[in-house]
Each structure stands twice: as C-alpha cells, then as structure tokens.
Amino acid sequence: MRRRVSRVAIAAVLVSLILLAIPFAIGIRVSFFAGERSELERAALAAAVQVGPDFTANDPVELPPAMTDGQVAVYDRSLHLRAGSGPAVADGTTRAGLEGHVVQGQSGDSLVVAVPVASSEKVIGVVRASSAVGGVWNRILLAWLAVLGAVVVALLVGVGVATWQARRLSAPLEALARTADAVTAGDLFARADLSGIREVDAVARAQNTMVERLSAVLGQARHFAADAAHQLRTPLAGLRLTLESAQSEPAAEAHAALAGALQRTGELQQTVQDVLDLSRSSADGPRGVLGTVESLLADAEHRWHGLLAEHGRRITFEADAAVADRNIPLANCRQILDVLIDNARTHGQGTIQVQAHDTFDATTIDVADEGTIDSDSAQLFDPKPHHAGPRIGLRLARELVEVCGGRLVLAAGAPTTFRVLIPGEFR
C-alpha cells in the first residue's frame, strides 16, 4: 500500500515536471535567440547613427565599441567593407539591407542583423552586426542545466512529500489491519483509532461498530449460557432430591416418588422455557404470561419449601392485600425470585422471608434472611465475566427487573435484604 501510493504520487510529480519543463525549455531557446537578435539590432542602429552623409566621400567612420562576442561592420552600396570587423564581401542578409529596412537572418554559424544607412532619403550603406550561434547555444545550455537542476530538486522534494503522504495514508490502514487481526485472534476489546482522514475514519467507525455488535452478541451468548446453568441448578437439585428419597423408601412409595419426580421434571421444563423466553426478551418490555403476585408466591413456596427443609431452613411468604391480585410478568418475576431465594439459601442464614407490598403504586418484593453481607452493592451486580457464583444470578435478576422497567437493590446488609421494585400493573 505504501509503495503503491508513493509510486502514484512520484509518477504524478514527474509527469507534471516534464509538462512544465519542456515548454519552459522551448521558451528559453526562443527567448535567448530573440534577445540576441534584439541586441544585435540595437548595436547596428547605434553604429548606423555614427555614419555621416560624407560616408560616400571616403570620410572615415567611427564605430562604437564592438560587443563582447560580436562584430559590427559598415558596407557601402557596392557591399565592400568600409569599417569594423566582418567578411570582406557582404552576405545575403547584408545585401537585403540595401532595400531600406532592417533585416534579420543567419549566415553560416552567425546570427546577422542588417540596418540600412540613409541620407537624404537614400540608402548609402548598410551596418552589419553579427554574433556566433554557438555562444547563444552555450547560454541556452546553461539555462537548461539550471532548469534541470530545479527539476531534480523539485523531484526530490516531491519524492519526500510523496513518501510522507504515503506513510500518513497507509499508517491508519495498517493500524486497521492490525486491529482486525487482533479481533480475529479473539481480542474483542480491540478498537481502531481515528486518524483524522475522513474516508479512513469512516472505515474505522464501521469496524468498531461491527466489533461492538459482535461483542454484544457473544457476550449475550455467554451470559445466556451462564444464566441458564445457574437457573437450572435449583430444579435439578429438587429432582435429584426427589429421586434420592424414592431410592431410600420402600417399594410401596415408588408411585408417589415417581409422581414427585414428574412434578420436578415439569418444574425443570418450565424453568427451561422461562430461560428461553427471557433470552428472546427485548428492551421494550417483558414477554410471556401474566399472573398475580399471590400466584407467584404460591408457586415459589411450592418449589422451595422442600429444598430448604432438606437443609433445615424455613421460608415464609406474605403478600399484602393491595398487591395480591396485581398482575406481573410471571416468567421474569419467577426467575428473579428464584435467584434471590437461591442466593439467600446459599449465602444467607436462618429463616428466609419473602414479602410483597405496595410502595407508591409500585409492587415491592423483599427477600430477606438472617445473615449479613459486607460486599459493596456495586460489586454484587458487577457484570464482568470473571465474577462467578451468586453474582451471575444477581446480574441476571437485575437485567430481568430492568426489562420490566423496575429496579433491584440491596436494601440492607444486616439482615441481608434484597428489594425488587416493579412499577405499575401489567395488562
């Protein structure tokens, strides 16, 4: 990329210099020859002024000093040299000057200008000024060398600018490539930096947006796997407990144990369905069946009473009349309540109390136990993937509450109390 940009820029500079240098060189040649002829004409005119009317009577002629690299001569009408330096016999250009006008031409290796000398409106002679063509070409070549030097300098500057611009243009693209390689290698936190080049920045923003969306999709998949595993743990534990009880009981109780196992399997199936429904929930609101607060607490008591009794723990449920018949999204609230009860069972102590009451027309559900918690509230709900254990469930519970437009907070650390606030009533 960098070499290609450099080659294109250098080629553009070279073509521009050639297109400028060739007309300029031609202009130098034309200008130098025209200037030389003008100089010869001025010298001839100055000499013609010195020729008096007595020139034809063999009066001596005093010519001005000759040019450094030229000659000035005076010829009579018979084209014989009378004064100055020049050929003994006048050339064609000099003969043309007898016609009464200034003539410019070339004779052999010399530029020649002939100026007529007049007296009483008659041409009495010709002044011839000449210079070597080689001298003019020497000056032209020197000028061309100067132009060539300027072209070389300009080309070197162009190469330097092209190299700098190529590096400036290619560096952001190379950085984009490195960022893409890092993302391919699994670094989903890699982001492309903006360079100040509009087109490149547009590509960088598009790549960053793509990586962010990819990270969100993968993060959602990881969260779903972790949350599903966490939520399935409780019904699986209940199913195992039922099967272990059936194994230790007489054969006469096998039918009752099988019925209990089927019931636990139904609860497990319901949990799986809830998790799948919640994974498809959007920020617009919860999906699924609505139910009353009273039915939610009754279902939770049925599922959790045996599990807690197995560990020597009690759980109580209480709902105020103001909220008992209030509709709420069952799938969301069932999983939220399971997370909080399981957290109290695993990390709390004593009796677990679940209370539902009204708070300024919002449904409030408190889950408390007799234990204490010292962790910072922000750390409890930290969504970073390296946290494990109850934090996975609390993170899920908070997300599910927020989908309902509510909040989940740690209301008290001693005794540990988590509070769910669900605004309004769902219809």
N, C-alpha and C positions, 0 to 999 in steps of 0.2 A: 504493500500500500504506500509506504513512504517513498520508495524508489519510483513507483509509478507517478505519484504526484510530482516528485522532483523532475522526472523526465518531461512531463507535460509542461510544467512551468518553464523549464530551461528551453524547451523547444519553442514555446511562445515568445520568450525573450529573444532568442536567436533569430527567429523569423522577423520580429519587429525591428531588430537592429539592422538586419540585411535590407529590409524595405526602406529604412531610413538612410542607411549608409550609401547605397547605390545611387539614388537620386542626388544625395549630397556630394558624392564624388564627381558625378557628372556636372553638377553645378559649379564645383571648384574648377574643373577644367575649362568650362565655358567662361567663367568669371576671370580666370587668370589670363586667358588669351585675349578677351575683350579689354581687360585692364592694360595689357601690354600694348595693344594697338592704340588705345587712347593715349598712353604715354608717348608712343612714337608720333602720334598726330600732334600732340602739344609741342614736342621737340621740333618737329618740322615747321609748325606755324611760327614758333619763336625764331627759327632760323630764317624763315621767309621774310619776317619783318626787317631783318638786318640787310637784306638785299635791296640796294637802291636802284633808281632808274638809270644810273650810269653803268649798270652791270654789263650792258651790251658793248660799252666802250672800253672794256677790259679794266674797269675800275675794280681794285681789289675788294674782296668780301670778307668781312669779319664775322665769323660764325660764333654762336655761344658755345660754351664748353660742351663737349660731347657727353652722352650718357655713359654710365659706368660700363655697361656691357653692350652698347650700341654704337652705331655710326650715323653721321649726318653729312650729307654731301649736296652740292649745288651743281645743276646741269643747265647749260644754255639750250636754246631751241634746237640746236643741232645734236643735242644729247651727249655732249662732251663734258667731262668732269671739269668744273671750274674751281671748286674749293671743297674742302672737307675730305672725308675718307669714304670711299665706296668704289665700286667697279669702274673701270675706265670707260666702259661703254654702258649706257643706261639699259636696264632691263625693261621688260614689257610693262610692269606696273608704273615705272617712271615715265615711259612714253605715253601711257594713258593719262598721266597728269597734265600733259600739254593741252588736253581738251578743255581745261579750265575748271575742273572740280577735283576734290580730294579723293584719292584712290587708295584702297587698302588691298593688299594681296600678299602672296608668298613667292619668293624666288629662291629656289634651291632649299637650303637649310635656314633661311632667314625670313622673318616677317618684315614686310615693306609697306611704308606709307608714303605716298607722293602728294605734295602740296604745291599747286601752281604759284608762280611769282608773276604778278601782273603790274603793269604800268600803263597809265592812260588807257585803261580797259583792254589792254592787250597782254597776252601771256608772253613774258620774255624769258622765262626759265622755269625750272622745277627743283624743289627741295626734296631730297630723298632721305628718309630716316629708316633705319633697319636695326634689327637685333636678332640674335641667334635663337632658333626654335628650341634648341637643346637647353638653353638657360631657362626658358619658360617651363619646359617639362621638368627640369630639376626642382623648380619651386613647387610645381604641381605634385610631384612625388613626395616632397617634404610635407606638404599639406595632407596628402593622402596617408602618409605614415602617422601624422598627428591624429587624423580621423580614426585610423586603425587602432591606435593606442587607446583612444577614447572608447572605441567599440569593445576592446578587450577589457578595459576597466569596467564598462557598463555590464559586460557579460559576466565578469567575476562577481560584481555586486548582485546581478540577477541570480546567479547560482547560489550565492549566500542567502538571498531573500527566499528563493525557492526552497532551499533546504530547510530554512527556519519555518516557512509556512507549511511545508510537508510534515515536519515534526509536530507543528502545532495542530494540524488537521488529523494526523494519524494517531497522535497520543491518546485522544479521547476514544477513538475507535478501538485501539489496542486495549485500553482500560475496560471498555465494554466487553471485549472478548475475554479478558481475564475474569471479569465478574461473571459472565455466562459460564465459563469453565468452573468457577467456584460453586455456582448453583448446581451445575451438573454433578459435581463431586459431592453434593449434599449439604453445602452451606447455604441454607435458606435465609440467613441474615445478611448475605452479601447484597449490597446495593450499589448501583452505578452513580458516580458523582456527576454533577452538571459541569460543563466546560465553558459555557458562555457562547457556544456555537449553536444557533437555533435548531438547525436540522439534526445535529448530533444529540442535542438535549432532548429533542422530541423522541428519538430512538431510546435514549436513556430512561426517560419517563415511562415510555411504553414497557420497557423491560422491567423496570421497578414495579410497575402496576401488575405485570404478569407474575412476577415472583411473589408479590404480596398476596395475590389471589391464590396462587399455588400453595403458599404457606398456610393461608387460611383454610384451604380445602384439606391439606394434610393434617393441620392442627385439629380441625374438626373431626377428621377420621380417628386420630389418636385419642382425642377426648372421648369420642363415642365408644371406642374400644375400652378405655379405662372406666368410663361411667357405666357401661353395660356390665363389665365384670364386677364392679362394685355393687350395682343394684341386684345382680343375680345371686350374689353371695347369700343374702338373707333367705330367700325362698329355697335355695338349695340346702341351706343349713336346716330349715324346717323339714324338708323332705327327708333328709338323712336322719334326723331325729325320729321321725315317724317310722322309718324303716328299721332303725335300730331297736325301737320299742317293740315292733312286731316280731323281730327276731328273738327277743328275750321273753316274750309272752307265750302262753300255751297256744296250741293249735286252734282251740275254740275261739280265740280272739283274732284269728288271722283275717276274718272277714272285716271286722271293724278296723284293723290296721290297714287293710287294703283300701278301704273307703277313705281313711285318713290320708294315705299316700296319694290317692287320686285327687283328693281335695288340695293337697300341697302341690301336686302337679298342675292343677288348674291355676293355683296362685302363681306358680312359676311361669306358666304360659301367659297369664295376664301381665306379669312384670315384663316379659319379653315384648309383648305387644305394646305396652306403655313406652318402653325404651325406643322401640321402632317409631312409634307415633311422635315421640318427643324429638327424635333425630330429624324428623321432617318439619318440625315447627319452625316458623319464621318469626321475625321481629314484629310482625303485625299483630300477633296475639296467639294464644294457645289454640290447639285443635283438640277435637275429641268430645267425649260425652261429658255433660254437666251433671252434677249431683249436689246434694245438700251437705252442709258441714256435718250434720248428725250422721249421715250415712258414711261419710269419710272416716269419722272417728270410730264408728262401729266396725267398719271393715279393718281398720288398723288394730283395734283391740282384739279382734278375732285372730289376726295373723301374728300378733306379737305376744299375746298373753302366754302361750305355751313356751315359746323360745325363752322368754325372760324367766318364767317359773323354773325352767330347767337349770338356770344359773342362780336360783334363789333370789330373784329380783321381782319387784312388783311394779305394775304400771297402772295408772289411773287416767281416765278420760272424763272431761267435763266440758259441756257446751252451754253457754247462756242462751236463754230463750230468744234473745234478739237476733242471734246468728244461726240458730239450729237449722232453720229451714232456708237459709240463704244459699243460692246456687253458686258453685265454684267449679272450675275445671278439674275433674277427678284425676285424670292421668298425671297432670302436673303436680297437684297437691298430694296425691298418693306417694309419688316418688320423693317429693320434698319431705314429707312426714317420715317416710322410711329412712331417709338419710339422717335426719335429726335424731330419731329414736335409736338407730343403729350406732350413731356417734355417742349417745348417752349410755347405751349398753356397753360399748367397748371401752370408753374412756371415762365414764362417769361412775357415780356410786349411789347406792340406796335406791329409793323409790323414784320412778320416773313419772312426772306429772305432765299431762297434755291438757291444756285449757284453751278454749276458744271463746272469744268475747268480742264485743263491738268497740271500736275506737274511732269516733267521729265518722260513722258510716263506713268504716273500713273493717274487714274481717281480720282479726288478730288471733294468731295461734301461737301460744307459748309452749315450748318444750323444755322442761327443767329437770335437773336431777340434784342430788345432794352433794355432788362433788364440786371442785373448784378448777379454774383454768387460769393459767398465768400468761398464755401466749397473747401477743398483740392481735387485735381484731383484724388488722390488715394482713397479717401473716396467715391467719386461718383461711382466708379466702384467696390467698395468693395463687394466680393461675399458672405459675411457672411449672413446666413439666417435670422438674426434678423433685418436686414435693410429692410425697406419697401418703398412703394411709388415709385418715379422715379428711384431709384437705381436698382430696379428689372428690369425695361426696359433697362436701360443703361448697366447693366450686360449682358442682352440678346443681345443687339446691339453689344457690344464688341465681344462676342463669335461668332456671325454671321459674323462679319468683319474678325475675325481671321481665320474662316473656309475658307474664300475667299483668305487668305494669306495677308490680309491688316491690317490696324490699325485704331482705333478710339481714338481720343484725344480731350481734351478740349483746343482748340486753343487760346481762350481768355475768360477772366472772365467779362470784361466790354468793349463793349457789349458782352453778352454771345454768344460764337461761338463754336460749335462742328464741328470737321473736320473728314471726312471719307476718307481714302486713300485705293484705290483698285488697286493693281499693274497689269499692262499688260492688255491684252484683251482676253476674254474667247471665245472659239470656240466650 
